[in-house]
């Protein structure tokens, strides 16, 4: 598992090692940061980033708080959130 430890010593399980996604340059894509960023949008209830293999493309499965919400309206916001929070190692 991949975990983080905060300053108070609390451990957060981030992802399973088998779920790691690596880009074409061999850098780790921290998909959990993208999930947190997407979930920070006020119209989003939950999100999961997935890849069909160990490499991109990535897909975001998003559950909206209101199923009647027009996705086209918030799509630009969600793309910007992902671009601003994409972190690779």
Backbone torsions as a table, in degrees:
resi	resn	phi	psi	omega
1	UNK	NA	154.2	174.3
2	UNK	-104.4	126.4	-177.0
3	UNK	-131.1	161.4	169.6
4	UNK	-123.4	153.8	176.5
5	UNK	-124.8	123.1	-179.9
6	UNK	-84.9	-179.7	-176.1
7	UNK	-61.6	-28.2	-179.8
8	UNK	-84.7	-3.1	179.4
9	UNK	91.3	5.8	178.3
10	UNK	-76.1	137.4	-178.1
11	UNK	-103.5	131.6	175.9
12	UNK	-117.9	123.1	175.5
13	UNK	-78.2	120.8	-175.2
14	UNK	-91.8	-51.1	-177.5
15	UNK	-162.4	165.2	175.6
16	UNK	-84.6	142.5	-177.6
17	UNK	-55.9	-35.6	-179.8
18	UNK	-68.7	-17.0	-178.8
19	UNK	-92.4	3.8	-179.1
20	UNK	-65.2	142.6	-179.5
21	UNK	-118.3	130.2	-178.6
22	UNK	-117.4	135.3	179.6
23	UNK	-78.6	-179.0	-176.7
24	UNK	-65.9	-18.3	178.5
25	UNK	-93.1	2.3	179.0
26	UNK	86.3	10.2	179.9
27	UNK	-92.6	142.1	178.6
28	UNK	-71.3	129.6	174.4
29	UNK	-95.9	118.9	-178.2
30	UNK	-82.9	78.9	-173.8
31	UNK	-64.0	-25.0	179.5
32	UNK	-65.9	-28.5	176.1
33	UNK	-70.4	-36.8	176.0
34	UNK	-65.3	-40.9	178.5
35	UNK	-61.6	-44.4	178.8
36	UNK	-64.2	-39.7	179.6
37	UNK	-64.0	-46.0	179.3
38	UNK	-61.6	-42.4	-179.3
39	UNK	-68.3	-15.8	178.2
40	UNK	-75.1	-14.6	178.1
41	UNK	-70.2	136.6	-174.0
42	UNK	-67.7	-13.0	178.5
43	UNK	-95.7	-5.0	-173.1
44	UNK	-103.3	131.0	176.8
45	UNK	-90.1	-37.8	-179.3
46	UNK	-164.3	160.7	-179.8
47	UNK	-151.7	150.1	176.5
48	UNK	-140.5	128.4	175.4
49	UNK	-94.9	130.6	179.9
50	UNK	-134.6	156.8	171.9
51	UNK	-129.9	148.2	179.8
52	UNK	-77.7	-15.4	176.4
53	UNK	-142.3	-159.3	179.9
54	UNK	-84.0	-2.5	-177.9
55	UNK	-128.2	162.1	176.2
56	UNK	-58.3	162.0	15.5
57	UNK	-78.5	156.6	176.6
58	UNK	-102.6	151.4	177.2
59	UNK	-126.5	138.7	176.7
60	UNK	-105.9	119.4	173.3
61	UNK	-95.4	118.5	-171.3
62	UNK	-123.0	132.8	174.7
63	UNK	-108.1	122.2	179.7
64	UNK	-88.0	150.5	177.7
65	UNK	-64.4	-39.5	179.2
66	UNK	-116.5	111.1	-178.2
67	UNK	-61.0	-16.8	179.9
68	UNK	-83.4	-6.6	-179.2
69	UNK	-63.0	135.2	176.8
70	UNK	-77.6	112.6	-176.5
71	UNK	-60.9	-34.4	-179.0
72	UNK	-59.9	-29.6	-178.7
73	UNK	-69.8	-38.3	-176.5
74	UNK	-100.1	-3.9	-177.0
75	UNK	-58.9	-42.7	178.6
76	UNK	-60.6	-42.0	177.8
77	UNK	-61.6	-44.2	-177.6
78	UNK	-66.7	-39.8	177.5
79	UNK	-63.5	-43.0	178.6
80	UNK	-63.0	-41.3	177.5
81	UNK	-59.2	-42.9	-179.8
82	UNK	-66.5	-44.8	-179.9
83	UNK	-62.6	-39.4	-178.0
84	UNK	-76.1	-17.8	-176.4
85	UNK	-116.5	9.3	178.2
86	UNK	-73.9	117.1	-179.4
87	UNK	-127.4	131.7	179.9
88	UNK	-127.2	152.6	177.0
89	UNK	-119.3	NA	NA
